[in-house]
């Protein structure tokens, strides 16, 4: 096996495992599901490359390729999951004879905000209290702190 075929095979295994895990009933988000299987497969890849090759270049190239493929995969499925264009195309592929006004109603700014709030609630970043007021969860506050830390680190303040 070559330095490029091993990470490709590992990535295909991780992707297949992710697809299987997404069809099971777990409370993990789609990203956490991939991070779980990606980490397990990545660890196996590192172990395998350490036993297969003695040269550091091949090992480093294989691990870097695997990491690149995993990052690209995460970017693509999160992009499609939150892309308005992708949502529009999927809607048009499943619903026939949609008129212009109907599209505008389905994808109005208000509707997109409602959908985003629903996703944040489903993923545990906020909840709706008894008075119908949105409250940020502990997970939401941790995410805000991480965003703030990263913003300051990259000087995007």
Beta strands, then each sheet from edge to edge (+ up, - down):
strand 1: 126-128
strand 2: 134-136
sheet 1: 1+ 2-
end
